[in-house]
Amino acid sequence: MKNSTIIIGGPTASGKTALAIKLAKALDNESGQHAEIINADSVQMYNELKILTAYPSDEELKQVKHNLFGVLAPFESSSVASWLERAKTELTRIHSEGKTAIICGGTGFYIRALLNGVANIPAIPEKVREEVKRYLDKVGRDVFFEKLAELDAESVANLHKNDTQRILRAYEVAFYTGKTLSEWWKNADESCENNTMPTIVLLPEKEKLRERAKIRIQSMLEKGAIEEVQAFNAKYPNYVGPLQEVIGYREICDFIQQKNVKTKNELVEKISIRTNQYIKRQSTWFRNQLKNAKFICDFGDNCAINEIIEYIKQIEK
């Protein structure tokens, strides 16, 4: 498996990081084939709110080299194209050193871009982008989301109305080009040589996944997620940027201000609702978009590594 690239995807709390580390160690023990992990999770590219974004722990970072974690400041944006450029740079280096790369994350658009190439969407003029943003501000999220559904029902099925950056992007592309994001992506280069990469998708049973996600939310709060948000807001007063969309950020801000969320139990429930909605969208996306992947109906830390290694060998024959 020298110079391999292996992909591990799946929804939040499915155990992707645990599996990636376990696989990297197994490859090292089996053949002396060292591996490195490349992040494919958009929010973990940021260098702030590490508790809230489930950033790998210091212990996890020590076990295997991790790349593209914490490389962005809070006001920087990360597009699919910019992630892909960074990922390809890391892949080239890792393979040149005779190592295996493990792409690991829950941002499906990143994974699809690596497998099938990037959709050749025309640049949207700044004037159009500003017009779309003014329209959102004027009519509000609910109406804007309804109008977006009329323009691009497929994208809406995989988005949440509070995900400002992505709903604006979907709207402006459909509005300006007359084609939906989904249509542009369908025309991406599906002959890309990467589309035979071994791809593993974790899809644990729904109720078990929800239960684990809730436990993880409680653990985040115990580890200091509230204090983390307080410190972040003090460092960046009146912050407006991509990290606003991190699940839990708005809810914790409301809790700090005692606005709509009064107790920690309410806080856990509010974050859990949004997390479960996101898990549902992620799971649907992975099932529909990565149909050639190996789907595993269990958590990453429970996976039989030997079976996964055999799967990888079969794909790479």
HELIX and SHEET records of a PDB file:
HELIX    1   1 LYS A   16  SER A   31  1                                  16    
HELIX    2   2 SER A   42  MET A   45  5                                   4    
HELIX    3   3 ASP A   58  GLN A   63  1                                   6    
HELIX    4   4 VAL A   80  SER A   96  1                                  17    
HELIX    5   5 GLY A  108  ASN A  116  1                                   9    
HELIX    6   6 GLU A  126  VAL A  139  1                                  14    
HELIX    7   7 ARG A  141  LEU A  151  1                                  11    
HELIX    8   8 ALA A  153  VAL A  156  1                                   4    
HELIX    9   9 THR A  164  THR A  177  1                                  14    
HELIX   10  10 LEU A  181  LYS A  186  1                                   6    
HELIX   11  11 GLU A  193  THR A  196  5                                   4    
HELIX   12  12 LYS A  206  LYS A  223  1                                  18    
HELIX   13  13 ALA A  225  LYS A  235  1                                  11    
HELIX   14  14 PRO A  242  GLU A  245  5                                   4    
HELIX   15  15 TYR A  249  ILE A  256  1                                   8    
HELIX   16  16 LYS A  264  GLN A  289  1                                  26    
HELIX   17  17 GLY A  300  ASN A  302  5                                   3    
HELIX   18  18 ILE A  305  ILE A  315  1                                  11    
SHEET    1   A 6 HIS A  66  ASN A  67  0                                        
SHEET    2   A 6 ALA A  35  ASN A  39  1                                        
SHEET    3   A 6 THR A 100  CYS A 104  1                                        
SHEET    4   A 6 THR A   5  GLY A   9  1                                        
SHEET    5   A 6 THR A 199  LEU A 202  1                                        
SHEET    6   A 6 LYS A 294  ILE A 296  1                                        
END                                                                             
